Amino acid sequence: MKNKFNLAIVSLSKINRQHIQLFFVLLTLTMLVLGAGAPEDGGGNTR
């Protein structure tokens, strides 16, 4: 159990600021692409 705890601490310490920034950049780009492909809210009446 102690070994697994130490392994988790070492893994978390390897995550630095650049990894977090990269994650948020990729998340933002993904949301932008999904938002650009979203259909308009037309209400369903096409006449």
C-alpha positions in Angstrom: 0.0 0.0 0.0 2.8 2.4 0.9 4.5 1.6 -2.5 1.4 2.5 -4.4 1.0 5.7 -2.5 4.6 6.7 -3.3 4.1 5.8 -6.9 1.0 8.1 -7.0 2.9 11.0 -5.5 5.8 10.6 -8.0 3.3 10.5 -10.9 1.5 13.6 -9.7 4.8 15.4 -9.3 5.7 14.9 -12.9 2.7 17.0 -14.0 4.0 20.5 -14.5 2.5 23.8 -15.6 3.1 23.1 -19.3 1.1 19.9 -19.1 -1.8 21.7 -17.5 -1.6 24.6 -20.1 -1.5 22.0 -23.0 -4.6 20.3 -21.6 -6.6 23.5 -21.4 -5.5 24.5 -24.9 -6.6 21.2 -26.3 -9.9 21.4 -24.4 -10.6 24.9 -25.7 -9.9 23.9 -29.3 -12.1 20.8 -28.9 -15.0 22.9 -27.5 -14.5 25.5 -30.4 -14.7 22.7 -33.0 -17.8 21.2 -31.4 -19.4 24.6 -31.1 -18.7 25.5 -34.7 -20.4 22.3 -35.9 -23.5 22.7 -33.7 -26.7 23.3 -35.5 -28.6 26.6 -35.1 -31.5 26.8 -32.7 -34.2 27.4 -35.3 -37.2 26.2 -33.4 -38.1 23.4 -35.8 -40.3 25.5 -38.1 -38.7 25.5 -41.6 -41.4 27.4 -43.6 
